[in-house]
Every structure is written in structure tokens, then in C-alpha cells.
Amino acid sequence: MKNHFVKVVLLFVFLFTNKILPQFASDLSSHEFNLAKRSFDKTHSYEMKTTVIVYAPDGTRKGREIFILNLRAEPVDGKRTKYTCEKFVYVNGDKIEKSIPSLSGWAYEFSIDNVNRSDSLVLGISHEPFEKLKDSDGNLLPADKSYFIYNSFIDFHAICDVFARETNGGNGIGNLKKIGDKIIHAASNSKPAINLGSNVKEGSYFQNGEVTLTLKGVGVVDKKLCALVEYDSGESSFNMQMEPMPNFAIDTKGGSHYFGDIYVDLETNWVAKADLSEFVVSETQIHSMKTKISTSVERQLIIEMIE
């Protein structure tokens, strides 16, 4: 058994050094990458899992929820991709899994032009499908949970299409040519509106800090040779104004710092895998009660191509 294990390891090392990385073997540090142009000739499927952990003021964990999104990406042409939500489920603190039936089969188109939209639709994602969401038991979801579900789609495209794809203008991933290159991304200091229909009011926003991308090296994900790109949001902030019922206004202000790694398939420039860690500290004011509540939240997210 031991000799068999050694042979497997040696075979892996041989294949890795002689088959997977021949073009970089001479001098990886001087190799020039082209991460700007994505190929549009194949359908891809993804699963994104987001874990939300809420902390009490003393540091103890008060609750945990998990949101799981399955998306299928079918290229339409060199700019547009049709995305279909194959399934969306969430797991509450009691570990009870619920699905969102209305999102199953929901399809929409995404193009690079969605990134710089000037209207209230962040990245062109429609608000309508997230109005009055119900779970698989027919229960109407509260506004905060509906927003988390909507934001799952925003997170996916922010990572896979804003950071991991060429930009229409300004610095982007295409400016990372050699390992060690670091750029300030065009999304820096952007301030998109985050109002979501009747759930989150106009005037709500999320503002990025100085967003940076760094080409850290190469790696292998499911036998795909990938560029390893780190992103960092800098000091971000937000203001969310909600009125879940008449004369019950809630105003939340806070700060956010998110960061992570993206593995970009060097053959296609599609994302093979990505992760995100975010820390959010906020203060919520309930105007009718003249009450302020402090909250600390941690989010852990992972995106995987599952074909």
C-alpha cells in the first residue's frame, strides 16, 4: 500500500511538471498573462454557497444561515450570457432547508454593459423576482432575507463579471500581466444604489473603498490551470433604509471589508473557483422606538464551477 501511494505521488508530480506547466517551467516570473478575453463557446454551471454568521456584542455567535445558489451560464454571443437559476435554497439556524420555488428556472441575460448601468438596477439584476418571495412552505419571507437572496446574485456577478472579466473602461483584470502585478480596479469608490423594490428604499447605497486586484500566482482547480487573483475592497461603507411596514422606518449604517481569491481558468478565462470573506459592523436605528442596535456579521462565500 505504501509503495502504491508513493507511485501515485510520483506520477502526479511527473504529470504536473511535464504536462500541466510546460509553458511556465522556464521562468514563471517573466511569463505574461492575458486574462482579458473570455471565450463564449461553452455552457458552464456554478454553485455558490454563502454562510452568514451574526455575532453578539460579547463575541458569541448568535445565529448562522446558509444560502445556496445554483446557476447555469449559456453564452449568447461575445458579450451576452444567459443565466438560469436552477435552484435556490437556504438553511436557517435550526438547520431546516427551504427552497425558493419562484426562482427555480428564472432566467436573465447578463453582459459587460450591465456593470456600468446608471439606473437603480445594480448590475442590471431585476428587482421584480425578489418581491414578496415565499419559501417552499408558502411562507412570505421577511425583507432582510429577501435582500440576502437578491444579494447572492449581485455577489456572484461582482466576483465573476466585475473583478474577473475585462472592463469597459479603467483598470481591470486585463491589466494584470505578470505575477506580482497589482492594480486599483475601476470599481474603486463606486457607489451603486441598493434599493430593492418596496423592501429597501431609495437613497440606500453601498460604497466600495479602494478596490485592488493582485496577480499572486498560478494554481490548479479540477485539472484546470488557473491564474490566482486576489481582490480587496478596501474600506467600504453602506446605508440601508427600510420600511417593512407603514410608519416603521429602519435606518442601518455600517462599514464593510471584503476580500478573497479568484481562480481564473487560463484556457477560457472563466472563473473556476472563487471565495470571499466579509466583515460587517453596523448600527440600526428604529425611528419609532428611538432605539439603536449594534450588529457584527461575518460572511463566508465560495463559488465553484461544478461541471
C-alpha positions, 0 to 999 in steps of 0.5 A: 500500500505504501509503495502504491501511494508513493507511485501515485505521488510520483506520477502526479508530480511527473504529470504536473511538471511535464504536462500541466506547466510546460509553458511556465517551467522556464521562468514563471516570473517573466511569463505574461498573462492575458486574462482579458478575453473570455471565450463564449463557446461553452455552457458552464454551471456554478454553485455558490454557497454563502454562510452568514454568521451574526455575532453578539456584542460579547463575541458569541455567535448568535445565529448562522444561515446558509444560502445556496445558489445554483446557476447555469451560464449559456453564452449568447454571443461575445458579450451576452450570457444567459443565466438560469437559476436552477435552484435556490435554497437556504438553511436557517439556524435550526438547520431546516432547508427551504427552497425558493420555488419562484426562482427555480428556472428564472432566467436573465441575460447578463453582459459587460454593459450591465456593470456600468448601468446608471439606473437603480438596477445594480448590475442590471439584476431585476428587482421584480423576482425578489418581491414578496418571495415565499419559501417552499412552505408558502411562507412570505419571507421577511425583507432582510432575507429577501435582500440576502437572496437578491444579494447572492446574485449581485455577489456572484456577478461582482466576483465573476463579471466585475473583478474577473472579466475585462472592463469597459473602461479603467483598470481591470483584470486585463491589466494584470500581466505578470505575477506580482502585478497589482492594480486599483480596479475601476470599481474603486469608490463606486457607489451603486444604489441598493434599493430593492423594490418596496423592501429597501428604499431609495437613497440606500447605497453601498460604497466600495473603498479602494478596490485592488486586484493582485496577480499572486500566482498560478494554481490548479482547480479540477485539472484546470490551470488557473491564474490566482487573483486576489481582490480587496475592497478596501474600506467600504461603507453602506446605508440601508433604509427600510420600511417593512411596514407603514410608519416603521422606518429602519435606518442601518449604517455600517462599514464593510471589508471584503476580500478573497481569491479568484481562480481564473481558468487560463484556457477560457478565462472563466472563473473556476473557483472563487471565495470571499470573506466579509466583515460587517459592523453596523448600527440600526436605528428604529425611528419609532422606538428611538432605539439603536442596535449594534450588529457584527456579521461575518460572511463566508462565500465560495463559488465553484464551477461544478461541471 
